[in-house]
Amino acid sequence: MTRAVSWIYLAIAFAFIYLPVGTLVLFSFQGSTLPVPPFDGPSARWYAEVLSDDGLVDALSNSLLVAAGSSILAVGLGFFAAYGLARHVLPGSVAIRGLLIAPLTVSYLIIGLGLLIVLTRVGLGLSLLTVAIGHVVINLPLAFAIIYASMGAQQKNAETAARDLGAGEMQVIWLVTVPMVFPAIAAAFFLSLTFSWDEFIIAFLLSRFDVTLPVEIWSLLRSGLSPRLNAIGSLVFLVSVAIVLLLEFLVFRKRRA
């Protein structure tokens, strides 16, 4: 009885999570112009329209560019911050760690508005660059927290041994520390990539003419729902799932092995 109840609860939980996504994917193959029952398909008409739309393809490319660039920078900065605070005793290190992680507790809307004011005051025009800066700000605390948590005594002992054998500081970092904490670095990168890929508020506030895919989707939503939007959403979901699966196979499975 208890086992049956557990399975029923699990089925309800998964249905609650994935039913909206499944409905979106199903009606992205709708043949008619209205994304409502009854289902009229399957048809790849809307996927063909999406992939032939230059504006949507450009927005997709912009999202990939911003996500990849901002994730690399956030992980790089997060790694060096974690390495410095984990390997050196600094005055107020606890407060520094707290300040680095604090943006995780702040609304993206507040961060976006603050960045909008600062970037416009310094004369930096709104563009994909400013969007990338915003995504670095929100992903850096996450990358720092993940990498810092992976830096333990084992890595420190290996680094000390490498220095005793004559390795320079950059050699220690590149040849010893990075390989030993690589799963954490990869996890931080893929999670940052996923968050940047889906992020809307900061991308909306800090972009003007060149926009990312979530901003383009929002502009299309103002004209009403359509199977075209369902096709775009399905593609976004597919990319997000691919990133998570890649993270699972390259990082978590390797760590368990």
Secondary structure, 3 states (H helix, E strand, C coil): CHHHHHHHHHHHHHHHHHHHHHHHHHHCCCCCCCCCCCCCCCCCHHHHHHHCCHHHHHHHHHHHHHHHHHHHHHHHHHHHHHHHHHHCCCCCHHHHHHHHHHHHHCCHHHHHHHHHHHHHHCCCCCCHHHHHHHHHHHHHHHHHHHHHHHCCHHHHHHHHHHHHCCCCHHHHHHHHHHHHCHHHHHHHHHHHHHHHHHCCHHHHHCCCCCCCHHHHHHHHHCCCCCHHHHHHHHHHHHHHHHHHHHHHHHHHHHHHC
